[in-house]
Amino acid sequence: MESSTKSQITVEKSKTSKIDQVDFDNLAFGSVFSDHMLVCDYKNGAWETPKVVPYGPLTLDPSSKIFHYGQSIFEGMKAYKDTEEKVWLFRPLDNHKRLNISAKRMAIPEIPENFFMEGLKTLLKVDENWIPTKDGSSLYIRPFIFASGQGFHASPANEYKFMICLAPSGSYFSGKVKVLIEETYSRSANGGVGFAKAGGNYAGQFYPTQLAVEKGYNQVIWTDDNTHEYIEEAGAMNIFVRINDTLITGPTSDRILDGITRKSIIQIAEDENIKVEVRKITVKEVVEAAKNGSLKEMFGAGTAAVISPISTFGHKNTDYDLPELTDKSYSSTLKKRITDIQYNRAEDKFGWRHEA
């Protein structure tokens, strides 16, 4: 199973391409899809050899367990082109590892590393022309696994599909982000699946976020499920808070995703001699810092946006504006360091960049 699969992966080319219909200078996020996708089926207790096929609809039985019991996980990655047209990935083995952590928690068979990596590289080779070159754009990569096995009985499926789809994309967020600290709803709980990239985690966020949007906010800041006293995540991203010159983020747990961008920010910040604390952050501490002027920055961190600065947060019917920094902000410094590595514009002393 762990032997090389590259020569075994079959490629069925699309007869026509949609690429001429795409305006690569005006890409929304994740709404345009490339010509091909990777498909790999789990049947009879084993993963079959992946194959690249034309992008298109799937046929599933109505009793497929994904529809009834929600066995579904995914990852988010990007591919980048440098000025010499070389294609790069950012920490792809971390994505593979986390996909399997999610798989284990959701009772889904783990995908072998060579199936993941060789399948991804083959797909990228076929659809290489779909990788945008405009600054700030990239090819968003969505690996995912779901239960395709049939039956209404409440148990893990016996068949699954592993797929990778590609979406050339522009920036995820633009402009200032206004967030509301959540005091009623919870994203996840101790002993739950908050640390996994399970589809249901995100479905459960939509309604509270919708309520926040109706109040004039863009996103929700999630707090702990028990007391709502501790800040944990920003929408679908990890969160960082800068108080004076210290950058703070919460520790990973059953409730908090082990974000790859989060880990990268911590390491780069330390390399920049920025003081970093990984600890619990109370809502009270953030509110008090906003009141006394020591709160300098808040930002979300994730694959899609990389870093999304927060301009305002709301709590108990009061909005708190963050200062517009005249000097270089931590968020802009850290984002530049990460994106320069991703686009092969700078030295990668951490060994994160991976040629596709």
N, C-alpha and C positions, 0 to 999 in steps of 0.2 A: 504493500500500500504506500510506503514511503519512498518508493523508487521514483526516478524522474518521470514526469508525465508530459514534458514539453513536446516530444515527438508523437505522442499518442493523441494530443488534443486535436480534434477535427475542427475545421473552419468551413462554415457554409456562408459564402459571401452573398450579400444582398444584391439583387439584380439591378436595383436603382438606388441612388443616394438622395437624401434630403438636404445635404449640406449646402447646396446652392440657394436653398430657401431661408437660410439662417442669417440674420444680421448680427455678426459677431461684435459689432461696435455697440450694440444695445441689447445685451443679454440680461434677462431676468434670472433669478436664482432658481435652478432646478426645475425648469418648465419646458426645456427643449432637450430632446434625447438623441443620442448618436444612432448610427445605422445598425449597430450590432449589440448583442448582449451575451453574457456567459451563462450557461445553464449546466447544473450538475445534479443528478438525482441520487437520493439515498433509497435503495431497495434491497430487500433480502439481507439486511444486516450490514450493508457496506455502501460506501460512496462509489458511484460509477465514475468513469473518466469524464472530466468536464468537456464541453463543446461550445464553440462560438457559433451563434446563429443570428439571422436577421432579427432586429428588434421588432417585437410585436406582441399581441395579446396572448394570454395563457388560457387553456381550457382546464377547468377544475370541476370535479364532481361537487354538487351542493352539500354533500356530507363531509367534504374535506374538513379536517379538524381545525385548520386555521380559522374557519368561520365560526366555530363553536367554542373553542377553548383557548384561542389566542396564542398558540405557540409560534411566536414570530420575533426575530431579533435582527438587528442590522448594524452596520458600521457607516462612518462617514470619512472619506479620504479625498485627496486631491492629487491630480497630476499637473505638472508645470513644464513649460518649455522655456529654455534659456535663449540667449541671443544667437546661439549656434544651432538652434533647433534640437538640442538634446532634451530628452524627456526625463523628468525626475519625480520621485515619490518622496514623501516625508514620513519617516518612521513607520513604514508599512508593516513591519513585523509586530509592532505594538498593536496595530489594528487587528492583525490576525490573532494575537494572543487574547485581546479583549473580546473578540467575537466568540472564541471558545470558552472564555469565562462566562459570557452571557449564555452560551449554548448549554453548558453544564447546569446552570441555575434553572434553565427552562426545560430540562430533560430532553434536549435536542442533541443528536450525535455531533461530536466535534469534527470540524473539517481539517484534514491534513494540511500542514504548512505548504507542501509543494503543490497541492491542488489549488490553494488560494493564490500563491505567488505566481506560479507558472500560468495559471488560468488568467490572472489579472494582466500579466505582461503580454500574453498572446492577444487578449482583447485590445489592449492599448496599442499594440502594433497594428492591428487591423484598422482601428479607428483613430490613428495618430493625427490625421488631419483635422479632427474635431477639437484638438487641444488649442484653446485661444492663446493668442500672443499679446493681446492688449494688456497693458499694465493693470494689475488688480483683478484680472480675470484668470480663470483656471478651469480645468476639467474636473467637475465634482464626480466622485466615484461612490456608488452605493452598493456595497456587498450586503446581501441579506439571506436569511434562511427562514423558511416557514413550513408548517405541517401540511403536506399534501395527501397524507393517508386518510382513509375514509372511515366513518363510523360515528354514531351518536353517543357511544359509551365514553364516560369521562376518564380518559387515560391517555398517555402519550401516544402520538401517531406512530405507525410503523414505516411510513414513507415521508420523505422531506425533499424540498428543493433548495439548493444553494444557487444564488444568482448574483451577477454583477451587472449593473446598468450604469451608463455614463451620461452626464449632463453638462455641456459647456455652460459656464455660469459667470455672471458678473458678481459684484459685491452683494453680500447677504443683507447688510444693513447700511443705510446711509443717513447722515444727519444725526441729530441729537436723540438719545433714547431716554424716555421718561418711564420710570418703573414704580410699581406699587408693592409695598411690603405686605405679603399675604398674612392674614390673621385668623382665617377660618379654615381654608382648605389646605390639604397637604399633598405634596408630590409623592412621598414614599414614607415608609415606616421601618423601624428596626425589625430585622428578620425578613424583610420583604425583598423586592427585586429592584430597588432604586439604583443599585450599583451596576445593573445590567442594562444594555441598550435593547430593552424589550419594547415592542411597539405599544403595548398597553400603558407603559409609563407616560408616553407622550399623549395618548388619547385622553388620559385622565387630567392632563394639564389644560386642555382646550377650553373647558367651560369656565374655570376660574380666570383664565386669561381673557376670555371673551367679556367677562364682567368688568375686568380692569380696563379693557379697551373702551367699553361703554362709558367709563368715567374719565376718559381722556389720556390713559396711559398706554404705552406700547407693550409692556411686558410685566410679569410678576416676579418679585423676589420671593423665593420659597423659604419658609422657616421650618423648624423642626415640628414633627407631628404631635408632640406631647404638650409642649408649653408655648410654642410659637415665639420663643424668646431668642432663638439663635438663627442667624442668617446662614443659609446653606447653598442655594444655587440661584442663578439669574435666568429665568425662563428655561431654555434647554441648554444652558451653558453653566460652567463653573463661574464663581464670582470672586473678584479680588477687591480689597478695600485698602486704600492708602491713607493712613493717619500720620500726619507730619511726614517723616521720611521713611516710615516703615510700611512695607507691603504685607498684607495679611490675607490668608485664604483658609477656609475650613479644611480639616482633615477628611480624607476619604473614609467612607463607612458603608454600612448596608444601604444607606440612604443617598449617598453622594457618589456620582460617577467619577471614576479614575480617568479624568480627561487627559488626552495626549498633549493638547495645547497647554493645559494647566501645568503638567509636568515640565514642559519645555520652558514656560514662563518662569517657573521657580528656578530652574537651572541657569537660564540666561540672566535673570535678576541677580543671582548670586555672583555670576561672572562679571556683572556690571557694578559689583560692590554695593548693591541695594540690599538693605536689611530686609529679610523675609521671615515672617512668622507663620507657621502652619498650626493653627489653633482654632478653637471655637470663637466665633464673633457674636456678641449679643446685639440685638436690635438697639437696646438702650445705649450701648457704647457708640454705635454709629450715629444715633440721633444726637447724643451729647457732643460728639466730635463735630457734627454739622453745626450745632448751635455755637460752639466756642471757636470755630474756624480752623480746627486741626484736621478736619476731613478734607483731603486734597483731591482724591480721585476715587471713583468706583468704576469697575468695568467687568463685562462678561468675557469669557474666553472659551472658544470652541473652534472646531474645524471650519465650519461654514464662514463665520465672521472673522476668525482669528482673534481679534480683540474688538469689542464694541463698547466704547466709552458711555457711561451713564451721566446725563446732565442734571437730572432731577429725580429724587425719590419721594414717594408719598407714604405717610404713616399717620394713622389716627386723624384723618381729615386735614393734615398739614403737609404742604410740599416744602421740600428742602432743596435748594439749588446748590449745585457744586460749583466751585470757582472755575473761571476760565483762565487756565494757567498761561502766563506770559512766557515763562521759561519752558524748556522742553519737559513734557509730561513723561511719567513712567510708561503710560500706555503707548504713546507714540514711539518712544525709544525701544520698548520691548517688541512692538509689532514690526518695526523696521528690522530689528535683528532677526526675527523669525522669518519674515518674508524674504529677506536677502539670502538666507540659507535655502529657503524653498525654491527660489528662482535661480539659484546658483550664481548669485551676485556677490557672495562673500564666502570666506573660509568657513568650513563646517568642522569646527574643532570637536564637536560632540559625536560625530559619526551618524547623524540623523538622515542625511540625504542619501537616497538610494536610486541609482540609475535604472530606469525601466527597460 
